[in-house]
Amino acid sequence: MKLTPFFALLRHAPAGPVFNPWYDHDAGTDRSPAAPAGRRARLRAHLDCPARLILVGEGAGYQGCHVSGVAFTSERLLLAGVIPRIHVAGRLSSRARPWSEPSATTVWGALEELELAERTVLWNCFPWHPHRPGELQSNRTPTRAEYALGLPVLDALCALFPDAEVVAVGKGAHAGLSALGRRVHCVRHPSMGGASAFRAGLADWARRQHGRSRL
C-alpha cells in the first residue's frame, strides 16, 4: 500500500486551534519529541490490513487519537495489547496513568464482539484534533470550514480501501461523507450516552451485510 501521498496530506493541518497528532509535539503530554513519529508508525500499522469496513467519526479527541495516533483508540487499549496489528513497545505519553477514552472502549468492544476488528479501519471526517484555544487537552466540534478541509484526506483514506464498506459514526461524519457524494449507513456516536445505540446500530448493519456476503 502506497501511503506516502496520504501522509503528505495529513501533514498539512489547518491553522487555528488544531493539533496534528502525526506531526505536532505536545510538550504537555508527549514523553519526547519523537512521539509524532511513533503515532505515524502506529497509524501505518493500523492501515496495514485488507479492510472491509471503514468507521468514520467526526474529529480526533484529546483522550484518544491525540495521543495514540489512531481514531477511536486510546493509549490504555494499545498498552493492553487488544488493538489488532499495532505492537506497542512503550508509552508515548508522560501522564501518570495511560489515557483512556470511553468511546474507544465501546467501539473496539463492539468490533471484537462482531468479529470485525481485524478487517476494520477507523478514521475521522476531520482527521486532526480540534481543541479550544490554548487548551490542548480539550475537544470542540470542527467548524464547517474545517470539515471541508478534512474531506480530501477522508477521500484519500477511502481510496486506499476501495472494497470496504463505509459507516458514519454520528451526524457530523454522515454530513461529511455525504459531501463527498457517498451514501453510507449512519450509526449513533457512542459518546453522550450513545454507547448502547452505537452497539445496536453496528450489529444491525453487520447482520444486513452478512446476508449480502460482504463480510
MIMAR-469418 format. One record per residue (C-alpha): residue in one letter; x, y, z. Coordinates in nm, 3 decimals. Layout:
REM MIMAR-469418
ATOM  code       c1       c2       c3
ATOM     A        X        Y        Z
...
***
This chain:
REM MIMAR-469418
ATOM  code       c1       c2       c3
ATOM     M    0.000    0.000    0.000
ATOM     K    0.140    0.339   -0.103
ATOM     L    0.087    0.563    0.199
ATOM     T    0.336    0.841    0.124
ATOM     P    0.085    1.064   -0.061
ATOM     F   -0.170    1.003    0.214
ATOM     F    0.070    1.108    0.490
ATOM     A    0.166    1.412    0.283
ATOM     L   -0.198    1.523    0.303
ATOM     L   -0.203    1.460    0.677
ATOM     R    0.097    1.686    0.731
ATOM     H   -0.098    1.997    0.632
ATOM     A   -0.341    2.056    0.918
ATOM     P   -0.534    2.385    0.904
ATOM     A   -0.429    2.686    1.110
ATOM     G   -0.601    2.773    1.435
ATOM     P   -0.670    2.567    1.748
ATOM     V   -0.593    2.233    1.582
ATOM     F   -0.340    1.969    1.690
ATOM     N   -0.183    1.738    1.433
ATOM     P   -0.117    1.406    1.612
ATOM     W    0.121    1.279    1.343
ATOM     Y    0.341    1.586    1.304
ATOM     D    0.294    1.804    1.616
ATOM     H    0.467    1.756    1.951
ATOM     D    0.258    1.816    2.264
ATOM     A    0.511    1.916    2.528
ATOM     G    0.245    1.881    2.796
ATOM     T    0.182    1.510    2.749
ATOM     D    0.432    1.364    2.498
ATOM     R    0.729    1.185    2.652
ATOM     S    0.964    1.310    2.381
ATOM     P    0.974    1.498    2.051
ATOM     A    0.974    1.154    1.883
ATOM     A    0.609    1.098    1.979
ATOM     P    0.466    1.218    1.645
ATOM     A    0.686    0.966    1.461
ATOM     G    0.557    0.699    1.697
ATOM     R    0.200    0.796    1.615
ATOM     R    0.275    0.780    1.242
ATOM     A    0.414    0.429    1.286
ATOM     R    0.105    0.320    1.476
ATOM     L   -0.125    0.462    1.212
ATOM     R    0.071    0.284    0.939
ATOM     A    0.030   -0.044    1.127
ATOM     H   -0.342    0.019    1.173
ATOM     L   -0.388    0.078    0.799
ATOM     D   -0.198   -0.238    0.708
ATOM     C   -0.495   -0.467    0.652
ATOM     P   -0.743   -0.576    0.383
ATOM     A   -1.017   -0.360    0.535
ATOM     R   -1.379   -0.443    0.462
ATOM     L   -1.518   -0.176    0.694
ATOM     I   -1.422    0.188    0.749
ATOM     L   -1.579    0.351    1.054
ATOM     V   -1.570    0.729    1.019
ATOM     G   -1.618    0.961    1.317
ATOM     E   -1.631    1.340    1.338
ATOM     G   -1.296    1.462    1.476
ATOM     A   -0.999    1.334    1.676
ATOM     G   -1.018    1.368    2.056
ATOM     Y   -0.761    1.459    2.319
ATOM     Q   -0.801    1.133    2.512
ATOM     G   -0.776    0.915    2.205
ATOM     C   -0.620    0.993    1.867
ATOM     H   -0.431    1.297    2.002
ATOM     V   -0.212    1.053    2.199
ATOM     S   -0.249    0.723    2.012
ATOM     G   -0.245    0.841    1.651
ATOM     V   -0.543    0.619    1.565
ATOM     A   -0.907    0.729    1.563
ATOM     F   -1.133    0.583    1.833
ATOM     T   -0.826    0.432    2.001
ATOM     S   -0.684    0.509    2.345
ATOM     E   -0.338    0.465    2.488
ATOM     R   -0.480    0.229    2.750
ATOM     L   -0.618   -0.009    2.487
ATOM     L   -0.290   -0.005    2.295
ATOM     L   -0.091   -0.091    2.606
ATOM     A   -0.336   -0.370    2.686
ATOM     G   -0.246   -0.529    2.353
ATOM     V   -0.607   -0.557    2.235
ATOM     I   -0.575   -0.347    1.918
ATOM     P   -0.503   -0.556    1.608
ATOM     R   -0.182   -0.503    1.411
ATOM     I   -0.030   -0.246    1.650
ATOM     H    0.255   -0.375    1.867
ATOM     V    0.345   -0.124    2.138
ATOM     A    0.697   -0.128    2.281
ATOM     G    0.646    0.163    2.520
ATOM     R    0.441    0.468    2.602
ATOM     L    0.432    0.792    2.406
ATOM     S    0.271    0.998    2.684
ATOM     S    0.412    1.115    3.016
ATOM     R    0.079    1.107    3.203
ATOM     A    0.092    0.907    3.526
ATOM     R   -0.199    0.690    3.409
ATOM     P   -0.243    0.594    3.044
ATOM     W   -0.500    0.798    2.859
ATOM     S   -0.838    0.627    2.830
ATOM     E   -1.137    0.722    2.615
ATOM     P   -1.486    0.575    2.673
ATOM     S   -1.579    0.591    2.304
ATOM     A   -1.265    0.396    2.211
ATOM     T   -1.353    0.120    2.456
ATOM     T   -1.708    0.100    2.319
ATOM     V   -1.604    0.095    1.953
ATOM     W   -1.333   -0.171    1.985
ATOM     G   -1.550   -0.381    2.216
ATOM     A   -1.827   -0.386    1.955
ATOM     L   -1.586   -0.466    1.673
ATOM     E   -1.441   -0.759    1.868
ATOM     E   -1.785   -0.891    1.958
ATOM     L   -1.894   -0.877    1.594
ATOM     E   -1.559   -1.029    1.478
ATOM     L   -1.486   -0.723    1.266
ATOM     A   -1.177   -0.585    1.440
ATOM     E   -0.920   -0.745    1.210
ATOM     R   -1.086   -0.604    0.899
ATOM     T   -1.178   -0.255    1.016
ATOM     V   -1.006    0.081    0.973
ATOM     L   -1.104    0.378    1.189
ATOM     W   -1.094    0.741    1.077
ATOM     N   -1.247    1.087    1.126
ATOM     C   -1.404    1.333    0.880
ATOM     F   -1.180    1.599    1.033
ATOM     P   -0.870    1.386    1.094
ATOM     W   -0.683    1.629    1.320
ATOM     H   -0.770    1.723    1.679
ATOM     P   -0.983    2.039    1.714
ATOM     H   -0.947    2.188    2.061
ATOM     R   -1.042    2.504    2.245
ATOM     P   -0.793    2.792    2.201
ATOM     G   -0.498    2.745    2.435
ATOM     E   -0.631    2.414    2.573
ATOM     L   -0.473    2.114    2.401
ATOM     Q   -0.646    1.876    2.641
ATOM     S   -0.997    1.969    2.531
ATOM     N   -1.236    1.891    2.247
ATOM     R   -1.457    2.103    2.030
ATOM     T   -1.674    2.041    1.726
ATOM     P   -1.496    2.120    1.397
ATOM     T   -1.631    2.418    1.208
ATOM     R   -1.796    2.375    0.870
ATOM     A   -1.484    2.517    0.705
ATOM     E   -1.263    2.271    0.895
ATOM     Y   -1.479    1.978    0.790
ATOM     A   -1.434    2.088    0.428
ATOM     L   -1.055    2.096    0.471
ATOM     G   -1.058    1.740    0.602
ATOM     L   -1.258    1.595    0.313
ATOM     P   -0.962    1.543    0.072
ATOM     V   -0.791    1.335    0.341
ATOM     L   -1.108    1.136    0.401
ATOM     D   -1.147    1.078    0.028
ATOM     A   -0.785    0.961    0.006
ATOM     L   -0.836    0.725    0.300
ATOM     C   -1.141    0.569    0.139
ATOM     A   -0.949    0.531   -0.188
ATOM     L   -0.691    0.315   -0.009
ATOM     F   -0.965    0.059    0.059
ATOM     P   -1.194    0.055   -0.248
ATOM     D   -1.363   -0.270   -0.144
ATOM     A   -1.452   -0.156    0.207
ATOM     E   -1.797   -0.054    0.324
ATOM     V   -1.808    0.287    0.492
ATOM     V   -2.019    0.357    0.801
ATOM     A   -2.059    0.703    0.952
ATOM     V   -2.042    0.735    1.331
ATOM     G   -2.252    1.039    1.418
ATOM     K   -2.434    1.307    1.219
ATOM     G   -2.122    1.516    1.157
ATOM     A   -1.946    1.224    0.990
ATOM     H   -2.257    1.145    0.788
ATOM     A   -2.271    1.503    0.660
ATOM     G   -1.903    1.493    0.564
ATOM     L   -1.936    1.169    0.374
ATOM     S   -2.248    1.299    0.202
ATOM     A   -2.045    1.600    0.086
ATOM     L   -1.817    1.352   -0.092
ATOM     G   -2.117    1.204   -0.267
ATOM     R   -2.112    0.889   -0.058
ATOM     R   -2.443    0.744    0.058
ATOM     V   -2.348    0.548    0.367
ATOM     H   -2.512    0.390    0.668
ATOM     C   -2.502    0.603    0.985
ATOM     V   -2.492    0.478    1.345
ATOM     R   -2.520    0.672    1.670
ATOM     H   -2.197    0.811    1.811
ATOM     P   -2.111    0.624    2.135
ATOM     S   -2.044    0.941    2.336
ATOM     M   -2.301    1.130    2.548
ATOM     G   -2.496    0.818    2.644
ATOM     G   -2.496    0.668    2.296
ATOM     A   -2.294    0.350    2.364
ATOM     S   -2.590    0.110    2.358
ATOM     A   -2.737    0.269    2.047
ATOM     F   -2.398    0.253    1.874
ATOM     R   -2.356   -0.117    1.952
ATOM     A   -2.710   -0.194    1.838
ATOM     G   -2.671    0.008    1.519
ATOM     L   -2.341   -0.153    1.422
ATOM     A   -2.476   -0.500    1.499
ATOM     D   -2.780   -0.433    1.281
ATOM     W   -2.556   -0.314    0.997
ATOM     A   -2.334   -0.623    1.032
ATOM     R   -2.634   -0.856    1.015
ATOM     R   -2.750   -0.692    0.694
ATOM     Q   -2.405   -0.710    0.539
ATOM     H   -2.363   -1.073    0.639
ATOM     G   -2.678   -1.151    0.449
ATOM     R   -2.518   -0.995    0.142
ATOM     S   -2.197   -1.197    0.195
ATOM     R   -1.984   -0.882    0.216
ATOM     L   -1.809   -0.954    0.547
***
